[in-house]
Amino acid sequence: MLASVLKNGSFSVEEVQKPILDKNGAIIKVIGCGLCGSDIVKYTHNLVKDGSVLGHEVIGEIVEIKGNSNLKIGDKVAAAHHYPCLECNYCKHGSYSMCKTFKKTNIVPGGFCEYIKVDDNHLKYTVFKIPDTMDEITASFTEPLSCCYRAVRRMNLLSNDKVVIVGLGSIGILMGQACKVFGAHVIGLDINESRLSIAKDYGFDEVYTPSEESINADALFLTAGADSSVKTALDNIRDGGKICVFASTKTDMPAFPNNTIYYRELTVYGSYSPSPDDLKTSFELLKDGKVNVENMTTFYNLDELNEAISDTRSGKIMKAFIKVGK
């Protein structure tokens, strides 16, 4: 089968071994896969080895299946990549993405190829049948939306809380809409003024470029991976407010200052990946049209992954989707 494989600092389409279904699970013929910011971080920070195939926001069609499942051959599905054990101390405390099982489970080999293999727990927790009434590209946003949904859920927002989203890329837009699901008043901040009007189209109540005047938000989500975002967060959160770190930065500095957190009684936490319930809820939100992802995606072929990464990093596009099959 064909796959976009990392070799010597770039991706090229190569012939690789098609996965074999040797135990319960399924083989999914990939229709396409969304490009995630974490894929780009892994690539640009040299966190993946040569020979790797990335991609985990998959839509495809089941072509082989073994074991007990409500799914069958021919079903079109959305698939995500990790599931937790639900029994360890991390899971009991809601830290699903810290679970050892979560970290070692993955689809094989990755979404930027013609076929992937998933196991029976993937089928149980991370694979969802796409109904005829649901657009396939909409379904591909299940995993990224679920990451946002979990972050918002953990913030314990009150109705009409004033919430700021710093960074209005595709994740910022999803995060803002997830906040709206919980009844928040959502304000978007971005240095790119073209992104401000886009955010308004997706239901943001207010949008601004960062300024010296504080918004005094009850809660704030950092979806921009810039070092300067830390100062923006501290300038715009009220005393006693909550900050969610939802993006990596180029360096670990500047850090959130200890004394500021202490004297202002700020809560700062990170949120990374979803639980199975968050995946299920997010799929339903997309299916029911409660989160809008229309006109957010730019399409690329499998041999254009390098271009898709470049265009995303430069801010030329909102979200890349890599087409693989029909």
C-alpha positions as CSV (number, residue, x, y, z in Angstrom):
1,M,0.0,0.0,0.0
2,L,1.0,3.6,-0.3
3,A,1.9,5.8,2.6
4,S,3.5,9.2,3.2
5,V,6.7,8.3,5.1
6,L,9.1,10.6,6.9
7,K,12.6,10.3,5.4
8,N,15.5,12.7,5.9
9,G,13.4,15.6,7.1
10,S,10.5,15.4,4.7
11,F,7.6,13.2,3.7
12,S,7.5,11.1,0.5
13,V,5.0,8.6,-0.8
14,E,6.3,5.1,-0.7
15,E,5.1,1.5,-0.9
16,V,4.9,-0.1,2.6
17,Q,3.5,-3.3,4.0
18,K,-0.3,-3.3,4.4
19,P,-1.3,-4.1,8.0
20,I,-2.6,-7.7,8.6
21,L,-5.6,-8.4,10.8
22,D,-4.1,-11.1,13.0
23,K,-6.6,-10.7,15.9
24,N,-9.9,-9.0,16.7
25,G,-10.2,-5.6,15.3
26,A,-10.5,-4.1,11.8
27,I,-8.7,-3.0,8.7
28,I,-9.9,0.4,7.6
29,K,-9.4,1.7,4.0
30,V,-8.5,5.4,4.5
31,I,-10.6,8.0,2.7
32,G,-8.6,10.8,4.2
33,C,-7.0,12.2,7.4
34,G,-6.9,15.6,9.0
35,L,-3.5,17.2,9.7
36,C,-3.2,17.9,13.5
37,G,-1.1,20.5,15.1
38,S,0.5,17.7,17.1
39,D,1.6,16.0,13.9
40,I,3.4,19.3,12.9
41,V,5.0,19.6,16.4
42,K,6.3,16.0,16.3
43,Y,7.7,16.7,12.8
44,T,9.3,20.1,13.4
45,H,10.7,19.2,16.9
46,N,12.2,15.9,15.6
47,L,10.1,13.8,17.9
48,V,9.4,11.1,15.3
49,K,11.9,8.7,13.6
50,D,12.5,8.2,9.9
51,G,10.1,5.6,8.5
52,S,7.2,7.0,10.6
53,V,3.7,7.5,9.2
54,L,1.7,10.2,11.1
55,G,-2.0,11.1,11.1
56,H,-4.8,10.2,13.5
57,E,-7.9,12.1,12.4
58,V,-9.1,9.4,10.1
59,I,-12.2,8.8,8.1
60,G,-12.4,5.6,6.1
61,E,-14.3,2.4,5.3
62,I,-14.1,-0.9,7.1
63,V,-12.9,-3.6,4.7
64,E,-12.0,-6.4,7.2
65,I,-13.3,-7.0,10.7
66,K,-13.0,-9.7,13.4
67,G,-14.7,-10.1,16.7
68,N,-17.9,-8.8,18.2
69,S,-18.8,-5.3,17.1
70,N,-21.8,-3.3,16.0
71,L,-19.7,-2.3,12.9
72,K,-19.5,-4.3,9.7
73,I,-17.7,-4.4,6.4
74,G,-18.7,-1.4,4.2
75,D,-19.4,0.9,7.1
76,K,-17.8,4.4,6.8
77,V,-16.3,5.5,10.0
78,A,-14.4,8.2,11.9
79,A,-11.5,6.8,13.9
80,A,-9.2,8.2,16.6
81,H,-5.9,6.8,17.8
82,H,-5.7,6.1,21.6
83,Y,-7.9,4.6,24.3
84,P,-7.2,4.4,28.1
85,C,-7.5,1.3,30.3
86,L,-10.2,3.1,32.5
87,E,-9.0,1.2,35.5
88,C,-5.6,2.7,36.6
89,N,-5.0,5.5,39.1
90,Y,-4.7,8.1,36.2
91,C,-8.0,7.0,34.7
92,K,-9.8,7.0,38.1
93,H,-8.7,10.7,38.5
94,G,-9.8,11.6,34.9
95,S,-6.2,11.9,33.6
96,Y,-6.8,9.6,30.7
97,S,-4.1,10.8,28.4
98,M,-1.5,10.0,31.2
99,C,-2.7,6.3,31.3
100,K,0.1,3.9,30.2
101,T,-2.4,2.0,28.0
102,F,-3.4,5.3,26.3
103,K,0.2,6.1,25.5
104,K,1.0,2.7,24.0
105,T,-2.2,2.1,22.0
106,N,-2.3,3.5,18.5
107,I,-3.7,2.9,15.0
108,V,-1.2,1.1,12.7
109,P,0.7,2.6,11.0
110,G,-0.9,6.1,10.9
111,G,-3.6,7.9,9.0
112,F,-1.5,9.2,6.1
113,C,-1.6,5.9,4.2
114,E,-4.1,3.7,2.3
115,Y,-5.0,1.3,5.1
116,I,-4.8,1.2,8.9
117,K,-5.4,-1.5,11.5
118,V,-7.4,-0.9,14.7
119,D,-7.9,-3.3,17.5
120,D,-11.1,-4.4,19.2
121,N,-10.9,-1.7,21.9
122,H,-10.5,1.0,19.2
123,L,-13.7,-0.3,17.7
124,K,-15.3,-0.1,21.1
125,Y,-14.1,3.4,22.2
126,T,-12.7,5.4,19.3
127,V,-14.4,4.3,16.0
128,F,-17.8,5.8,15.1
129,K,-20.1,4.9,12.2
130,I,-20.8,7.9,10.0
131,P,-24.5,8.0,9.1
132,D,-25.6,8.9,5.6
133,T,-26.8,12.3,6.9
134,M,-23.4,13.3,8.1
135,D,-20.7,14.8,5.9
136,E,-17.4,12.8,6.0
137,I,-15.2,15.9,6.4
138,T,-17.3,17.0,9.4
139,A,-16.8,13.6,10.9
140,S,-13.0,13.9,10.6
141,F,-13.2,16.7,13.3
142,T,-14.3,14.2,15.9
143,E,-10.9,13.8,17.5
144,P,-9.8,17.4,17.6
145,L,-13.2,18.6,18.8
146,S,-13.1,16.0,21.6
147,C,-9.7,17.3,22.8
148,C,-11.3,20.8,23.1
149,Y,-14.5,19.5,24.6
150,R,-12.6,17.7,27.4
151,A,-10.6,20.9,28.1
152,V,-13.8,23.0,28.4
153,R,-15.6,20.3,30.5
154,R,-12.8,20.3,33.0
155,M,-13.0,24.1,33.4
156,N,-16.4,23.8,35.1
157,L,-17.7,26.9,33.4
158,L,-20.8,28.6,34.8
159,S,-23.5,29.9,32.4
160,N,-22.6,33.2,30.8
161,D,-19.0,33.0,32.1
162,K,-16.7,35.4,30.1
163,V,-14.3,33.1,28.3
164,V,-11.3,34.2,26.2
165,I,-9.7,32.1,23.4
166,V,-6.2,33.2,22.6
167,G,-5.4,32.1,19.0
168,L,-8.1,31.6,16.4
169,G,-6.8,28.8,14.2
170,S,-8.9,25.7,13.7
171,I,-8.4,24.6,17.3
172,G,-9.3,28.0,18.6
173,I,-12.5,28.0,16.6
174,L,-13.4,24.6,17.9
175,M,-12.6,25.6,21.4
176,G,-14.8,28.6,21.2
177,Q,-17.7,26.6,19.9
178,A,-17.2,24.0,22.7
179,C,-17.4,26.8,25.2
180,K,-20.6,28.0,23.6
181,V,-22.1,24.5,24.1
182,F,-21.5,25.1,27.8
183,G,-23.3,28.5,27.7
184,A,-20.3,30.8,27.9
185,H,-19.9,34.3,26.4
186,V,-16.9,33.7,24.1
187,I,-14.3,36.3,23.2
188,G,-11.5,35.6,20.6
189,L,-8.1,37.2,20.6
190,D,-5.6,37.0,17.7
191,I,-2.9,39.1,16.2
192,N,-4.1,38.1,12.7
193,E,-7.0,40.4,12.0
194,S,-8.3,38.2,9.2
195,R,-8.9,35.5,11.8
196,L,-11.1,37.8,13.8
197,S,-13.9,38.0,11.2
198,I,-13.6,34.2,10.6
199,A,-14.3,33.7,14.4
200,K,-17.4,35.9,14.2
201,D,-18.7,33.7,11.5
202,Y,-18.4,30.7,13.8
203,G,-20.4,32.2,16.6
204,F,-17.8,34.1,18.7
205,D,-19.6,36.9,20.7
206,E,-16.6,39.3,20.5
207,V,-13.2,39.4,18.8
208,Y,-10.2,41.6,19.3
209,T,-6.5,42.0,18.7
210,P,-4.6,41.9,22.1
211,S,-4.4,45.3,23.8
212,E,-3.3,46.8,27.1
213,E,-6.9,46.9,28.3
214,S,-7.7,43.7,30.2
215,I,-10.8,41.6,29.4
216,N,-10.9,40.2,32.9
217,A,-12.1,36.8,31.8
218,D,-13.4,34.2,34.1
219,A,-11.6,31.5,32.0
220,L,-9.0,31.6,29.3
221,F,-7.8,29.0,26.8
222,L,-4.3,29.2,25.2
223,T,-4.6,27.6,21.8
224,A,-1.7,29.7,20.3
225,G,1.8,28.2,20.5
226,A,3.7,31.5,21.0
227,D,5.9,32.4,24.0
228,S,4.1,35.8,24.1
229,S,0.7,34.0,24.8
230,V,1.7,33.6,28.4
231,K,1.7,37.4,29.0
232,T,-1.5,37.7,27.0
233,A,-3.1,35.2,29.3
234,L,-2.0,36.9,32.5
235,D,-3.1,40.3,31.1
236,N,-6.6,39.2,30.3
237,I,-7.6,36.8,33.1
238,R,-9.3,38.1,36.2
239,D,-8.0,37.5,39.7
240,G,-9.1,34.0,40.8
241,G,-9.6,33.0,37.1
242,K,-8.6,29.8,35.3
243,I,-6.2,29.4,32.5
244,C,-6.0,26.3,30.3
245,V,-2.7,25.6,28.4
246,F,-3.7,23.9,25.2
247,A,-0.7,24.4,23.0
248,S,3.0,23.8,23.2
249,T,5.4,26.7,22.8
250,K,8.9,26.8,21.2
251,T,10.6,26.9,24.6
252,D,9.6,26.3,28.2
253,M,10.2,30.0,28.8
254,P,8.6,32.3,29.7
255,A,6.9,30.3,32.4
256,F,3.9,31.3,34.4
257,P,5.4,33.3,37.3
258,N,4.9,31.6,40.7
259,N,4.1,34.7,42.7
260,T,1.5,35.9,40.2
261,I,-0.3,32.6,40.4
262,Y,-0.1,32.7,44.2
263,Y,-1.1,36.2,45.0
264,R,-3.8,36.4,42.3
265,E,-5.1,32.9,43.1
266,L,-5.0,31.8,39.5
267,T,-5.6,28.2,38.4
268,V,-3.3,27.1,35.5
269,Y,-3.7,23.6,34.1
270,G,-2.9,21.7,30.9
271,S,-5.3,19.6,28.9
272,Y,-4.2,17.3,26.0
273,S,-6.3,14.4,24.8
274,P,-9.9,13.2,25.3
275,S,-11.6,10.3,27.1
276,P,-13.8,7.8,25.2
277,D,-16.9,9.7,26.4
278,D,-15.5,13.0,25.1
279,L,-15.0,11.4,21.7
280,K,-18.6,10.1,21.7
281,T,-20.1,13.4,22.8
282,S,-18.0,15.3,20.2
283,F,-19.1,13.0,17.4
284,E,-22.7,13.6,18.4
285,L,-22.2,17.4,18.5
286,L,-20.9,17.3,15.0
287,K,-23.6,14.9,13.7
288,D,-26.3,17.1,15.2
289,G,-24.8,20.3,13.7
290,K,-24.2,21.9,17.1
291,V,-20.6,22.6,16.2
292,N,-19.9,24.1,12.8
293,V,-16.8,23.1,10.8
294,E,-18.0,24.2,7.3
295,N,-15.4,25.9,5.0
296,M,-12.6,25.3,7.5
297,T,-10.8,22.7,5.5
298,T,-8.3,22.9,2.6
299,F,-7.7,19.7,0.7
300,Y,-4.3,18.1,-0.3
301,N,-3.3,14.8,-1.9
302,L,-1.2,12.2,-0.2
303,D,1.9,13.4,-2.0
304,E,1.3,17.0,-0.9
305,L,1.8,16.5,2.9
306,N,4.9,18.7,3.0
307,E,3.0,21.5,1.3
308,A,0.1,21.0,3.7
309,I,2.4,21.3,6.7
310,S,4.1,24.4,5.3
311,D,0.8,26.1,4.5
312,T,-0.6,25.4,8.0
313,R,2.5,26.7,9.7
314,S,2.5,29.9,7.7
315,G,-1.1,30.6,8.5
316,K,-2.1,30.4,4.9
317,I,-4.9,27.9,5.7
318,M,-7.0,27.0,8.7
319,K,-7.0,23.2,8.5
320,A,-5.5,20.7,6.1
321,F,-7.1,17.4,5.1
322,I,-5.1,14.8,3.3
323,K,-7.1,12.9,0.7
324,V,-6.1,9.3,0.3
325,G,-8.8,7.2,-1.3
326,K,-12.5,7.3,-2.4
